[in-house]
């Protein structure tokens, strides 16, 4: 069913309607969730913000993928989300269409690991599984049963251990930790 929809890259003019759709679907308190800490100050990965349009409802669904760096080595990964489907178009294949298209593009671009916080039964349909306990940590609370991953390249998860951060935060922390301590002796 997911081949019946035309997936397009998100345009700047789509951002307002997508935010309205997200607020209506998940509430304005969605920004308080840990996964949003990974989006703050971050920029979605080019070519991986996608929409499906419907002439009756406008944007029928949208998805984005965000760059991440994991652990001391800064292993690269992507954060999937948010994924949203207009309530009038749910259970019609729009979400799966967007995930399959986005994951295919991410794999073609050489990305090896995607993580998300979501319902395993839904995301398992495209191959996501629960993360092994203690393998990765998010910068805030998360239900471990909802912390999922998908390897797009063999060994993608094996390369990633530790704290998950957006690139700018990883760089800030890494830079601060590598600066020599300059104590003054007076």
DRENDO-1510 file (C-alpha; in Angstrom, 1 decimal, always signed):
<recs>
REC; n; res; u; v; w
REC; 1; UNK; +0.0; +0.0; +0.0 .
REC; 2; UNK; +2.8; +2.4; +0.7 .
REC; 3; UNK; +3.8; +2.8; -3.0 .
REC; 4; UNK; +0.5; +4.6; -3.7 .
REC; 5; UNK; +1.7; +7.9; -2.1 .
REC; 6; UNK; +4.1; +10.5; -3.5 .
REC; 7; UNK; +6.8; +11.3; -0.9 .
REC; 8; UNK; +8.4; +14.7; -1.3 .
REC; 9; UNK; +11.1; +16.6; +0.5 .
REC; 10; UNK; +9.7; +19.1; +3.0 .
REC; 11; UNK; +9.6; +22.7; +1.8 .
REC; 12; UNK; +10.1; +25.8; +4.0 .
REC; 13; UNK; +6.4; +26.6; +3.6 .
REC; 14; UNK; +5.5; +23.2; +5.1 .
REC; 15; UNK; +7.1; +23.9; +8.4 .
REC; 16; UNK; +4.2; +25.9; +9.9 .
REC; 17; UNK; +1.5; +23.4; +8.8 .
REC; 18; UNK; +3.7; +20.5; +10.1 .
REC; 19; UNK; +4.0; +22.2; +13.5 .
REC; 20; UNK; +0.3; +22.7; +13.7 .
REC; 21; UNK; -0.3; +19.0; +12.8 .
REC; 22; UNK; +2.3; +18.0; +15.5 .
REC; 23; UNK; +0.6; +20.2; +18.1 .
REC; 24; UNK; -2.8; +18.8; +17.2 .
REC; 25; UNK; -1.6; +15.2; +17.3 .
REC; 26; UNK; +0.8; +15.2; +20.2 .
REC; 27; UNK; +0.0; +18.3; +22.2 .
REC; 28; UNK; +2.1; +21.3; +22.8 .
REC; 29; UNK; +3.8; +19.6; +25.8 .
REC; 30; UNK; +5.5; +17.3; +23.3 .
REC; 31; UNK; +8.4; +19.7; +23.4 .
REC; 32; UNK; +9.1; +18.6; +27.0 .
REC; 33; UNK; +10.0; +15.1; +26.0 .
REC; 34; UNK; +13.6; +13.9; +26.1 .
REC; 35; UNK; +13.7; +13.3; +22.3 .
REC; 36; UNK; +13.2; +17.0; +21.8 .
REC; 37; UNK; +16.4; +17.8; +23.7 .
REC; 38; UNK; +18.1; +16.1; +20.8 .
REC; 39; UNK; +16.4; +18.4; +18.3 .
REC; 40; UNK; +17.1; +21.7; +20.2 .
REC; 41; UNK; +19.7; +23.7; +18.3 .
REC; 42; UNK; +20.0; +20.9; +15.8 .
REC; 43; UNK; +19.1; +20.9; +12.1 .
REC; 44; UNK; +17.3; +18.0; +10.5 .
REC; 45; UNK; +19.5; +16.1; +8.1 .
REC; 46; UNK; +19.3; +17.4; +4.5 .
REC; 47; UNK; +17.1; +15.4; +2.2 .
REC; 48; UNK; +15.6; +13.4; +5.1 .
REC; 49; UNK; +12.6; +15.7; +6.1 .
REC; 50; UNK; +9.8; +14.3; +4.0 .
REC; 51; UNK; +6.0; +14.8; +3.6 .
REC; 52; UNK; +3.1; +13.1; +1.8 .
REC; 53; UNK; +0.4; +15.5; +0.6 .
REC; 54; UNK; -3.3; +14.9; +0.1 .
REC; 55; UNK; -5.5; +17.4; -1.7 .
REC; 56; UNK; -8.2; +17.0; +1.0 .
REC; 57; UNK; -6.1; +17.5; +4.1 .
REC; 58; UNK; -2.9; +19.2; +2.8 .
REC; 59; UNK; +0.0; +17.5; +4.5 .
REC; 60; UNK; -1.2; +14.0; +5.2 .
REC; 61; UNK; +2.1; +13.0; +7.0 .
REC; 62; UNK; +5.6; +14.2; +7.8 .
REC; 63; UNK; +8.8; +12.7; +9.1 .
REC; 64; UNK; +12.3; +14.1; +9.9 .
REC; 65; UNK; +15.7; +12.5; +10.7 .
REC; 66; UNK; +18.2; +14.4; +12.9 .
REC; 67; UNK; +22.0; +13.9; +13.2 .
REC; 68; UNK; +23.4; +12.6; +16.5 .
REC; 69; UNK; +26.7; +11.8; +18.0 .
REC; 70; UNK; +27.1; +9.0; +20.5 .
REC; 71; UNK; +29.7; +8.5; +23.3 .
REC; 72; UNK; +33.2; +9.8; +23.6 .
REC; 73; UNK; +34.1; +8.8; +20.0 .
REC; 74; UNK; +31.1; +10.6; +18.6 .
REC; 75; UNK; +29.7; +7.6; +16.7 .
REC; 76; UNK; +27.2; +9.0; +14.1 .
REC; 77; UNK; +23.5; +8.1; +14.2 .
REC; 78; UNK; +20.2; +9.5; +13.2 .
REC; 79; UNK; +17.1; +10.3; +15.3 .
REC; 80; UNK; +13.8; +9.4; +13.6 .
REC; 81; UNK; +11.1; +11.8; +14.5 .
REC; 82; UNK; +8.8; +13.2; +14.8 .
REC; 83; UNK; +6.6; +11.1; +12.5 .
REC; 84; UNK; +3.1; +12.4; +12.3 .
REC; 85; UNK; +0.1; +11.4; +10.2 .
REC; 86; UNK; -3.0; +13.6; +9.9 .
REC; 87; UNK; -5.7; +11.9; +12.1 .
REC; 88; UNK; -8.0; +11.8; +9.0 .
REC; 89; UNK; -5.4; +9.7; +7.2 .
REC; 90; UNK; -4.2; +7.3; +9.9 .
REC; 91; UNK; -4.2; +3.5; +9.3 .
REC; 92; UNK; -3.9; +4.1; +5.6 .
REC; 93; UNK; -0.2; +3.5; +5.1 .
REC; 94; UNK; +1.1; +7.1; +5.2 .
REC; 95; UNK; +3.4; +6.5; +8.2 .
REC; 96; UNK; +4.9; +3.3; +6.8 .
REC; 97; UNK; +5.4; +5.0; +3.5 .
REC; 98; UNK; +7.3; +7.9; +5.1 .
REC; 99; UNK; +9.4; +5.6; +7.2 .
REC; 100; UNK; +10.3; +3.3; +4.4 .
REC; 101; UNK; +11.2; +6.3; +2.1 .
REC; 102; UNK; +13.2; +8.0; +4.8 .
REC; 103; UNK; +15.1; +4.9; +5.9 .
REC; 104; UNK; +15.9; +4.0; +2.3 .
REC; 105; UNK; +17.3; +7.5; +1.7 .
REC; 106; UNK; +19.3; +7.4; +4.9 .
REC; 107; UNK; +20.8; +4.0; +4.0 .
REC; 108; UNK; +21.6; +5.3; +0.5 .
REC; 109; UNK; +23.4; +8.3; +2.0 .
REC; 110; UNK; +25.6; +5.9; +4.1 .
REC; 111; UNK; +24.0; +6.3; +7.5 .
REC; 112; UNK; +24.4; +3.2; +9.7 .
REC; 113; UNK; +22.2; +3.6; +12.7 .
REC; 114; UNK; +18.8; +5.1; +13.5 .
REC; 115; UNK; +17.3; +5.5; +17.0 .
REC; 116; UNK; +13.9; +6.6; +18.2 .
REC; 117; UNK; +11.6; +6.7; +21.2 .
REC; 118; UNK; +8.3; +5.1; +20.3 .
REC; 119; UNK; +5.9; +2.1; +20.3 .
REC; 120; UNK; +7.8; -1.0; +19.4 .
REC; 121; UNK; +4.9; -2.9; +17.8 .
REC; 122; UNK; +4.5; +0.0; +15.3 .
REC; 123; UNK; +8.1; +0.6; +14.5 .
REC; 124; UNK; +9.0; -3.1; +14.4 .
REC; 125; UNK; +7.1; -3.3; +11.1 .
REC; 126; UNK; +10.2; -1.6; +9.5 .
REC; 127; UNK; +12.7; -3.5; +11.7 .
REC; 128; UNK; +13.2; -1.4; +14.8 .
REC; 129; UNK; +14.0; -3.3; +18.0 .
REC; 130; UNK; +14.5; -2.4; +21.7 .
REC; 131; UNK; +18.0; -1.3; +22.5 .
REC; 132; UNK; +20.0; -3.5; +24.8 .
REC; 133; UNK; +19.8; -2.2; +28.4 .
REC; 134; UNK; +22.5; +0.4; +29.2 .
REC; 135; UNK; +24.0; +0.5; +25.7 .
REC; 136; UNK; +22.9; +4.1; +25.0 .
REC; 137; UNK; +21.8; +6.9; +27.3 .
REC; 138; UNK; +19.6; +9.9; +26.4 .
REC; 139; UNK; +20.0; +13.3; +28.0 .
REC; 140; UNK; +16.8; +12.8; +30.1 .
REC; 141; UNK; +14.4; +10.1; +31.2 .
REC; 142; UNK; +13.1; +7.6; +28.7 .
REC; 143; UNK; +11.1; +4.4; +29.1 .
REC; 144; UNK; +13.6; +1.6; +28.1 .
REC; 145; UNK; +10.8; -0.4; +26.4 .
REC; 146; UNK; +10.3; +2.5; +24.0 .
REC; 147; UNK; +14.0; +3.2; +23.2 .
REC; 148; UNK; +14.5; +1.5; +19.8 .
REC; 149; UNK; +17.1; +1.2; +17.1 .
REC; 150; UNK; +17.6; +0.0; +13.6 .
REC; 151; UNK; +20.9; -0.8; +11.9 .
REC; 152; UNK; +21.1; +0.4; +8.4 .
REC; 153; UNK; +24.6; -1.0; +8.1 .
REC; 154; UNK; +25.9; -4.1; +9.8 .
REC; 155; UNK; +27.6; -3.2; +13.0 .
REC; 156; UNK; +26.1; +0.3; +13.3 .
REC; 157; UNK; +25.0; -0.3; +16.9 .
REC; 158; UNK; +28.3; -1.9; +17.9 .
REC; 159; UNK; +30.2; +1.3; +17.1 .
REC; 160; UNK; +27.9; +3.4; +19.4 .
REC; 161; UNK; +28.1; +3.3; +23.2 .
REC; 162; UNK; +27.3; +6.0; +25.7 .
REC; 163; UNK; +25.5; +9.3; +25.8 .
REC; 164; UNK; +23.5; +10.4; +22.7 .
REC; 165; UNK; +23.8; +14.1; +21.9 .
REC; 166; UNK; +23.1; +16.5; +19.0 .
REC; 167; UNK; +26.4; +17.3; +17.2 .
REC; 168; UNK; +26.7; +20.8; +18.6 .
REC; 169; UNK; +26.4; +19.6; +22.2 .
REC; 170; UNK; +28.8; +16.7; +21.6 .
REC; 171; UNK; +31.3; +19.2; +20.2 .
REC; 172; UNK; +30.8; +21.6; +23.2 .
REC; 173; UNK; +31.3; +18.9; +25.7 .
REC; 174; UNK; +34.3; +17.3; +23.9 .
REC; 175; UNK; +36.0; +20.7; +23.5 .
REC; 176; UNK; +35.5; +21.5; +27.2 .
REC; 177; UNK; +36.9; +18.1; +28.3 .
REC; 178; UNK; +40.0; +18.5; +26.1 .
REC; 179; UNK; +41.0; +22.0; +27.2 .
REC; 180; UNK; +43.9; +21.9; +29.6 .
REC; 181; UNK; +43.1; +23.0; +33.1 .
REC; 182; UNK; +44.8; +26.2; +34.0 .
REC; 183; UNK; +45.0; +26.5; +37.7 .
REC; 184; UNK; +46.5; +29.7; +39.1 .
REC; 185; UNK; +49.0; +29.4; +41.9 .
REC; 186; UNK; +49.2; +32.6; +43.8 .
</recs>
